[in-house]
Amino acid sequence: MRTSEESREGALSAKYYGASYEALESQDPEVAAMLISELERERNGLQLIASENFTSPAVLAALGSTLSNKYAEGYPGKRYYGGCEEVDKVEELAIARAKELFGADHANLQPHSGASANIAVYQAFTKPGDTVLAMSLPHGGHLTHGSKVNFSGKWFNVESYGVRQDTELIDYDELRDLAVKHKPKMICSGATAYPSLIDFKRVREICDEVGAIMWVDAAHFIGLVAGKAIPSPVPYADVVSFTTHKVLRGPRGGMILAKAEHGAAIDKAVFPGMQGGPIMSAVAAKAVALKECLQPSYQRYAKDVISNAQALAAGLVDEGMRAVSGGTQTHLALIDVQALGVTGKESDERCGSAGITLNKNSIPFDPQPPSITSGIRVGSPSVTTQGMGVGEMRTIASLIARAIKEPTAAAKISGEVKELCRRFPVYPEN
Ligand SMILES: *Cc1c(COP(=O)(O)O)cnc(C)c1O
């Protein structure tokens, strides 16, 4: 039997607790080499995918821990297996931190991902065949908001609202008209590629008028809410679902906040409705991330994420591109590249060859199909975590423009990207 001090020393030397790179390398050098290559990829290129971030080493430690071994179906104090004393404490702490951070009545941290969280939301408030109103996919909505290839579009009647063609902002008049016409059980706000803020008060009024549940899918922007950089949907919404790995900077996973009266329905929908046992290592990592979000340094981070996204968008506009909806109020910008005579797909590929990872993205009323698109989406969460600021965003805008305009210079641009990234190392203590 080891004393707890011996266990701690063992943990610190990473011999038998949690993540031990040495153990992996000696047992499975093939996979170990791939992990190292991925770390190098993250270090040597610019990561501008708006839904990605770099978690802290503390979050990674919790993720790679022995909590992964424990089955804990159920909730703290009401488990279906024995031996849950320690994981109960972890989940209770995580729930308490989530409620404190967001001022929420109820929190469920068990969903394995954002899509899983959304399955639970549908299950808590609707039956197959019910009508739901959500943001149209070509205007920025997510797969789980009614795509025909997703459960949401197959099992539910999802009606869609979009943005106005002139402003490229959500058309709340259309949203209200559609709500009155279709009488949806639930109205979803939230998107994957919408650079502006959402008027939650207005959405609440529409929900009240037609008696719909107000569901906010906050996957993209919840980190900005956590950092108090943009208004929160929590006071307005019946239920808020989100991922924990985007701006929020936690482990890959999902979470749901709800008003007190919906807490039991949400918990039942997550387990046993949608999942079996929770991934307790991920729940612990969510607790670690939530503590980070409660620090003043995270609030500074969230504000910097927005000023960086704005500087990046402005820089791309100076290079002859167009920012959809006139710019950004969040962590991401949607950029129309048509004026450069290229498609989104070509821009994405050319930037990739130059060491800049971003994604092609449909713009509202896009003349191109989703496999080609006329736009790119760029996000600032990762580069801001690295410590880059507004000056670097200007440099990045010019690197993106050169990568798109001069595809033959990809190798040279890639060298400059590496040089920039070397000045802002990812996981520098490793
Ligand atoms: C990312 C995202 C999701 C899905 O999250 P996964 O963890 O990839 O399943 C759901 N909704 C929105 C709006 C998102 O942006």
Ligand as a Chemical Component Dictionary entry (heavy atoms), coordinates in Angstrom:
data_LIG
# 
_chem_comp.id                   LIG 
_chem_comp.type                 NON-POLYMER 
_chem_comp.pdbx_formal_charge   0 
_chem_comp.three_letter_code    LIG 
# 
loop_
_chem_comp_atom.comp_id 
_chem_comp_atom.atom_id 
_chem_comp_atom.alt_atom_id 
_chem_comp_atom.type_symbol 
_chem_comp_atom.charge 
_chem_comp_atom.model_Cartn_x 
_chem_comp_atom.model_Cartn_y 
_chem_comp_atom.model_Cartn_z 
_chem_comp_atom.pdbx_ordinal 
LIG C1 C1 C 0 -19.283 22.654 -32.618 1  
LIG C2 C2 C 0 -20.751 22.756 -32.539 2  
LIG C3 C3 C 0 -21.545 21.657 -32.168 3  
LIG C4 C4 C 0 -21.035 20.238 -32.064 4  
LIG O1 O1 O 0 -20.036 19.938 -31.238 5  
LIG P1 P1 P 0 -19.276 18.523 -31.334 6  
LIG O2 O2 O 0 -18.561 18.454 -30.044 7  
LIG O3 O3 O 0 -18.412 18.574 -32.543 8  
LIG O4 O4 O 0 -20.323 17.465 -31.457 9  
LIG C5 C5 C 0 -22.900 21.873 -31.993 10 
LIG N1 N1 N 0 -23.454 23.064 -32.215 11 
LIG C6 C6 C 0 -22.740 24.125 -32.616 12 
LIG C7 C7 C 0 -23.414 25.433 -32.845 13 
LIG C8 C8 C 0 -21.361 24.007 -32.808 14 
LIG O5 O5 O 0 -20.666 25.056 -33.221 15 
# 
loop_
_chem_comp_bond.comp_id 
_chem_comp_bond.atom_id_1 
_chem_comp_bond.atom_id_2 
_chem_comp_bond.value_order 
_chem_comp_bond.pdbx_ordinal 
LIG C1 C2 SING 1  
LIG C2 C3 SING 2  
LIG C2 C8 DOUB 3  
LIG C3 C4 SING 4  
LIG C3 C5 DOUB 5  
LIG C4 O1 SING 6  
LIG O1 P1 SING 7  
LIG P1 O2 DOUB 8  
LIG P1 O3 SING 9  
LIG P1 O4 SING 10 
LIG C5 N1 SING 11 
LIG N1 C6 DOUB 12 
LIG C6 C7 SING 13 
LIG C6 C8 SING 14 
LIG C8 O5 SING 15 
# 
